[in-house]
Amino acid sequence: MGNSDDQIQGQQKTRWNSRFAFLMAMIGSAVGLGNIWRFNYVLYSQGGGAFLIPYITAIIVMGLPFLILEYGVGYHLRDSLSNILKRIKPYLEVVGWFILLIVFLILTYYLVIVGWDVIYLALSFFKGWGADPNMFFSNNIVVGGDDLNSITSFVLPMSLITILLWIVLWYTSCKSIDRIEKIVKSLIPLLFLLMAFIVFYSLTLPGHMIGLQALFRPKWELLSDPSIWVAAFGQVLFSLSMGLSIAITYASYLPDESEITGNVVAVAFSNSFFELFTAIGVFSILGYMSLQSGLPIDQLATSGAGLSFIVFPQVFNVMGNSAYILGPVFFLCIFFAGLTSLISLFETMRNALSMKFGFTRRKSSTILTIFGLVISLVYTTGSGSFILTIADAFLNNMALILGVILQAVIFGWMYGVEKLIPAINKNSKLKVGKTWTAVIKYILPVILSLLWICEVIDVITFDDINVLIIQIIIAAILIIAPIVLTKLPAKDENSTPKID
């Protein structure tokens, strides 16, 4: 096995220049749009302060153990996910490409949402969304209806911004990891500083306690409701970017003397702190809006695009001149969080192509950019928002959770997770052992399977033929493309020696 690892390490020349760069990259991959516009609503709607109990439990039981697994796999085996699975068993390579395709498809619509934010960032300097942000969003951003009839008509501003963002992503990734390092080392600290400005300013607004009381008021009776636990584990799964192979890819660039468990704890803590801190700011501002408008919090609180692109512009409209500062800062935070996540999603698939086919960074980045741009442009049509909603639910709630289950089973049982313990513990102060092994092999597959079943029930619908068509197309891509990528010959079959 030592010879196999040496061969892989010989191929993998990329290394982080510092632990700080690695941590900023990993935090950047975890801190994304969901931290800003999803967690606060989940916290509010799933028991308030009581939700923190299942949330912290989910981090300890699922988040930390699985991230340690991903870091350990990347650090010890130093390869792409598809190559690693091929080295375990050749027929498992297709599972790796299945997971990587999920990541790539998520990237294609995630980029378009970041494009929405770019528009609002520009508009925020003069409140260009007008007196009715809801109408503006419907008529200018997500033009079209809940069907496929407008799929041939493009929303030109969104198409142009999407092209621009793909160019930015290509430029960021095509040279070397040094360029990624420079970006994340600048943007992540700046993101935390900007969010701190928003939160501290929001706490000076009249009515902020209305929002905070609504957010943290504990509903202890909900702790007996299984749905609150499902919500907590789902939030941690998505918030920490589990199972996306990002951690495996980034950890494969770590120097040999790196600490594993300490880095995992630092990333998990930073991510949780950011989303909880952000929730305080968001609901303080919603409390101000409630006081000004007379509307109760439950009529203002929402998640996703509605919060960022409808509710917050409404808040800025009644805020006065201070909104010309707070608005741009808010949308800049979303942009920084989105861009660093895009970089990590892109790097995961790019690395896999380079490792199998021997492509240079520029070549693999160019190929991904071309294919990704074509898919992303679909989301800039009049039917784009409709397709995006379905794709997001299908990929995140069905395909991705299935991918995480498969990884837990493969690394826990087929590879033998015990083999990773020496590498994980070598430089780590916080050691793992039998308890961690049991969590990976027994507890995680059971929890994730239950979560997957709950999500599948919510996602599968047959009452709309358009929804069914889109789900079938996505499923076909996730079946056919991994098979094709598996069948294509690698540049050097010896580049993926079997793991003993």
N, C-alpha and C positions, 0 to 999 in steps of 0.2 A: 504493500500500500504506500510505503514511503516513496518508491520510485514513481508511482502514479501521481502522487501529490507534487513531486518535483517537476514532472512534465507539465502539469497544469500551471504551476507557479512560473515555469519558464515562459509560458505563453502570456501570462497575465502580468504585463509590465506596469499597468496603471496602479498608482498608489496615492493615497491622500498625503498631503504634506504635513498635516497636523491633526491632532485629535479634535481641535476646535472646528476645523473645516468639515470633518466627518459629522460631528454633532450638528453643525448648522445645516448640512445637507439632509440629515435624517430628520431633524426637527422641521425643516422646510417641506419635506415630503409628507410629514404627518399633519402639520398645521396647514389647513386648506380652507376651502369655502365652507365645508361642513362645520368647522369650529366656530365660524362667524355667524352662520345663518341656520344651523341645524341644532346644535347642542342646547342653546338657550331655550328653544321651544320644547325640546324633549324634556329638559329639566322642569320647565313650567307645567307642561301637560301631563307628566308622569309622576306626580306626587310632590313636586317642589323639593323642599329640603329632604324629605324622606327618600327621594330618588338617589341621593348621594350614597346611601347604604348599598343598594344593588350596583351602583356605578363603580364604587371603590372595590366591591367584591369582584366585579367583572374584570377590573384591571389586574387584581391579584391572581385570580383563578385562571383567567384566559389571556389577558393582554401581555403581561410580563413573561409567562412561560413560553408563549408562542413566539414572541419577539426574540427571546433568548435562543430558541430553536433556529429561527431564521438567521440571526447574527452568527450563530455557531456554524451553521451549514455554509454560509458565504465565506466566513473567515477560514474555516478548516479546509474546505474543498476548492475554493477560489475558482469558480466557474459560473456560467450562466445556469439558470434553473433547468432548461431543457437538456443541456449537456450533463448536468449532475444526475438527473433522473435516468438518462441514457446509460450512464456509468453504473447505476444501481442495477437496472434491467433494461436492455435495449428497447423493449416494447413500452417502457414508461416515458420515452421521449415525447410521445404524442400528448401525454398529460401535461408536460412542461409547456409545450407550444399552446395547448388549450388555455392554460392559465395566462401565458404571455399575451395571447390574442385578446383575452378579457381586458387585460391592462391597456392594450393598445386601443381597443374600441372605446373604453372609458375615456382615454386621452382625447379621442376625436371630438367628443361632445363637450367634455370639460373645457377644452380650449375655446369653444364657441361661447360658453357661459362667461369665461374670462373676457371675451370680446364684448359681451353686453356691458360688462363693468367698465371697459375702456371708454365706451360711449358715455356712460353716466359720469365717469371721471371728468370728461371734457364738459359735459352739461352742468356739472355741479358748481362751476365757477360763476355761472349766471342763472342757475335754476332753469335750465333750458327745457326741462320736462313740462313746464307750464303749470297751470292751476289744477289740472287733473292728471296726476301721475299714472293712475290706472289706465286711463284712456290713451295716454302717450305710449305706455308699455305695450298695450294691445295693438295699437295702430302703427307703431314704428319699429318695434323690436321683434315681437312674436306675431307678425302679420299672418293671417290665415285662420283656418278653423280646425276643428278636431276631426280631421279626415286627411286623406291623401290627395285630394283634388287639386291642391295648390303646390304640389311637389315640383312642378316645372317652372314656377315663378320665383325668382331670387329676390331677397331683400338686399339690394345692392350695397348699402353701407355695411351691413353685417358680413357680406361676402368679402368685401375689400379688407375689413379689419381681420377677418379670419385668415386671409392670405398673408397679411402683414405679420400676424402672430406666428404663423408657421415659419415664416422667414426668420423671425427672431429666435424661435426655438431651434431651427436648423443652425443658425449662426452660433448660438450658445453651445451646441453639442458637437459640432463637426470638427473642432480643432483638438482639444485635449481637456482632461478633467480640470486642469488649472483654471480654465475659463469658468467652469461651473463653480469651482472653489471661490473665485473672486466674487461671483454674483451672490452666492448664498451667504458668504461671510459679511457682505454688505447689507443685503436685503433683510435677513432674519433679525439681526439686532435692531435695524431701523423699523421693521414691522412691530416688534415689541414696544419700541419707544413711541411710535405713532398710536398704537392701541392704548398705551398708558395715558397718552394725552387725551384721547377720547374718553376713557373711563374716568379720569380725574375731573375732566371738564363736566362730564355728565352728572357727577356727584354734586356739582354746584347748582344744577338746574332745579328750579322749584318743582316739586312733585316727584322727585326721583325716588322717594321712599314709597310712593304708591306702587311703582314698578317693582322695587326690590321686595316689598312685602308680598306682592303677588307671586314673584318668582320663587322665593324661599319658604313661603308658608308651607309647613310640612303636612302632608295628608297621610298620616301613619296607617290608616286603614287600607291604603292601596298596597302596602307591602305584602299582603296576602293574595294579591292579584297577580297571576303568572305573567300578565302582559307587561307589567312594569319591569320585571326581570328580563323578559325578552327584549324590551326596549333598551335596557342598560347594556346587555351583552352585544346587541346590534350596534349601539352607539360606539362602544369601545372597539369593536371589530373594524368599523369604517373609519373612526377617528384616528386610530393608530396605523392605518394603511396596512393592516394585517393581510398576509397571503398574496400580496401583489408582486412579490419577488423583488421589491425595491430594497428591502433590508438585506436580502441575499446578495444582490448586485453591489450595493454600496459597501457591505461588510467584506466583500471579496477584494476591495481595494485597500483594506486596512493593513498597516505595517505588522510584522510578525509579533512585536512586543505589545500589541494592543490589548486593553482590558475589554472584556465582552459584557459581563453583567452590569458593570458600572455605567457603561454607555447606554445600555437598555433602560436602566432606571432613570438616567438623566433625560433621555428622549421622552419616555412615558410621562415623567413628572412635568417636563416643560410643556408637553402637549396638553395635559389635563389642566395645568395652571392657566395656560393661554385661553382655553375654551371657557373655563369658569370665570376668569377675569373678564373676558369679552362679554359673557352673559350679564355680568354686573353692569357694564356700560350700556348694552343694548336695552335692558329693562329699565335702567334709570332714564334713558331717553324716552322709552315708551310711557313711563310714568309721567314725564313732562308733557308728552302729547295727550295723555289721558286728562291731565289737569286743564290743559288749554282747550281741548275739544269737548270735554264732558263725556267722552266715550269711555266705557269700562275697558280694562286691560284685555279681557277676553275677545273684544272686537278688534283689537289692534295687534295682538300677538299672533304671529304666524311664522312660518319657516320658509326656507328656500328663497327663490327669486322674488316672491311676493314681499318678503321682509325687506330685502335690499333695494329692490327696484320700484316698489310701490309705497310701502309703509314709510320707509325712511325719507324718500323725497317729500312725502306729505308732512313729515316732521320738520324737514328743513324749510318747507314753505311757510310754516307758522313760527319759525325760530327767529326770523329777523336777520340782521347782518352777520351775526356769529355763524350762521349756516354757511357763509361763503368761505369759512375756514374749516369748520367741522365736516362739511360735505366732502370737499376734496380729500381731506385726511382719511375719512371713512372709506371712500372708494379706492384710495391709494392702498389702504390696508388690504382690501379684497384683492387688488391686483397683485401685490407682493405675495400674498398667501397663495393665490392661484398660480402665479408664474413659477414659484419654487416647486409646487406640486407637479406642474406640467413637465418641468425639467427632469424630475425623478421618474415619472411615468415613461417619458421618452427614452431616458438612459437605460431603463430596464430592457426594453425591446431592442434597442440599438446594440447593447452589449451582447445579447443572445445571437443576433445576426452576425456580428463580428466574430464571435467565438466559434460558431459552427462553420461559417463559410469563408473565414479569413478576410473579411472585408475591412478596409480602413474605416476609421471613424467617419470620415467625410462621405465615403460611399454608402455605408449603412445609414447614416443620417439622411442622405439625399433620397435613398429608396423609401425610407419611412415617411419622409416629408411629402413625397409625391402621393403615396397611397393614402396617408392621413389627410392630406388636403382634400382629395377627392371625396372621402367619406364626410369630412367636416362640412363641406359645402352643401351637403344634403340638409344639414341642420340649419342652414341659412335660407332655406326656401320657405314659402308660405306654410308648408306642412312641417317645418323643422321643429317647432316647439312640441307639436303633437308626437312626432317620432322620438324626440329627445326624452320626453317623459316616460314613454314606454321602454325605450332602450335602457334608461337609467334604472328603472325598477327591475327589469329582466336581468341585466348584467350584475348589479349589486346584490339584489335580494335572492337571486337564484344561482346564477353561474359562479359568482365569486365565492359565496359561502360553500358551494360544492367544491370549488378548487381548494379552499382552506381545509376542508374535511379530508380531501385526497392527500394533501401534503402531510397532515397530521398522521394519517394511516401509513403512508409510504415511509416517512422518516421515522415514525415510531416503531413500526413493525418490520417492514421489508428491508430497510437499511439498518435499523438498530440504533436508536437514539443514544444508547449508552456509549457508542463509539465517539460521540462528540464531547463527552464530559471532560476528558483530559485537556482538549484544546480550549474549551470554555473556561475551565478552572485555572489554566496555566498562569495567567497574569491577573486573575480576578480576585478581589477581596471577598466578594459575595459568591460563595461556591454553590454549585448545584449537585444534586445526587439522586437518590432513589425517589424522593418525593416529586421532584421535577419530572423524572422519567415516567412515573405513574400518571402524572397530570397529562403529559403528552400522549401516552399510549391508551389511557382509559377515559379520563375525565373529559378532555377536550373533544374527542370524537363524538361522545354522547351529547354534550352540551350543544355543539355545533350542529349535530344532526337534528336535534329538537328545534333549534333556531331556524334551520333550513326548512323544515317541514312547515313551521308557522309562516315563514316568508313566502313559500311556494303557494300556500293556500290563498294568501293575499294577492299574489301577482297573477296567477293563472285566471284568465277570464275568457269566456267564449261567446259573450253576448255582443261583441263588436268584431265584425269580420276584418276591419282595418287593423285592430290590435293584434288579432291572430296572425295576419299576414306579416306584420313587422316582427313578431316573436319568432315565426317560422324562419324568416330571412336571417335573423341574428343567430338562431340555433344552427342553421345550415352553415353559416360562416364559421361558427365555433367548432363544427364537426369537420368540414371539408378542409379549411385552411391549415389546421394543425396536422392533418394527414399529409397534405402536400408538402409542408415544411419538413415533416419527418422523413418523407420519401426522398426528398432532394438530397443528393450526395454531399457530404461534408468535404471541405477542401482537403482535410487530412483525417482519415478515420482514426488514426493513432492519437489524434488530439483529444480524444475522449476515452482514455483507457478505463477499463472496468475497475470498479471499486471492489477490493477484496473483502 
